[in-house]
Amino acid sequence: MAEPSVKHWYPTAAYLYVLHLDDPALAWEYLRRHPDYRRDWLRRRRRVDAAKRWGLRVLEDPALDARTAHPAWFPDHDAVVQLYPDADPPPDALVFEFWRISGDKRLIHDGKRLILITHGPGYCVRLAFAPGLGDGMAYVYAIRACATTYPRYQALVTELDKLAAGVVLAVAKPRPSPTSLLELHTLQALDATLAGASLREIAEGLFGTGAVVASWYTDGGLRSKVRRLVRRGKALMDGGYRRLAQLESPGEGRSAPTAKRP
């Protein structure tokens, strides 16, 4: 059984929120566990440029999980919807109305502009407001220019659809996807490893003592699966999170070499 020193990671229920996180939020979950990042946060008054090292505009408190922390990645993830004043609006142009935006809202300043994070059951949308945009003004959406524009356009449409159909998206799915379960197990295994748990203790916490007794083989089965989970978690914490946040190698995401499935 797990020792008292590792019990904080043992209850799987404490990780259920991970099942509903998107890639930028997952990136934060891996980064905030990095020991060097946590040290930089403690020394933040003496290291004003530390955020750039981690792909952030400003340092975020690693004690906050993705439900309450909203790290400002640099550059922005494609999922961030940028809003600008319309320089030549038509007579029937829609106008910006802050309080008409659906969801539970949180407004933050990332050091450059205002960011609105709006939550609803099963979705999260991030909106970046240009400095000149005000309530009641006609506005446009913007995407960053690139050689292959369609993927970014598709990401923009996906985020706007979330805003328009938040009630529909709130319908609970009968069971979590394999990808979501993978992230949950990876983070739980990573926490256990950082706390000093053995592979067998991790297996008991994730899959139960009965499964360990039945499938704990020397070079395969459950033991091999747990070993891969631990390796994947360390890789994501040590830099693989950058692909989830689209800080480098856009488009690789969870299929990147550092984020292989066990």
Secondary structure, 3 states (H helix, E strand, C coil): CCCHHHHHHCCHHHHHHHHHCCHHHHHHHHHCCCHHHHHHHHCCCCCCCHHHHCCECCCCCCCCCCCCCCCCECCCCCCEEEEEECCCCCCCCCECCHHHCCCEEEEEECCCCEEEEEEECCEEEEEEECCCCCCCCEEEEECCCCCCCHHHHHHHHHHHHHHHCHHHHCCCCCCCCHHHHHHHHHHHHHHHHHCCCCHHHHHHHHHCHHHHHHHECCCCHHHHHHHHHHHHHHHHHHHHHHHHCCCCCCCCHHHCHHHCCC
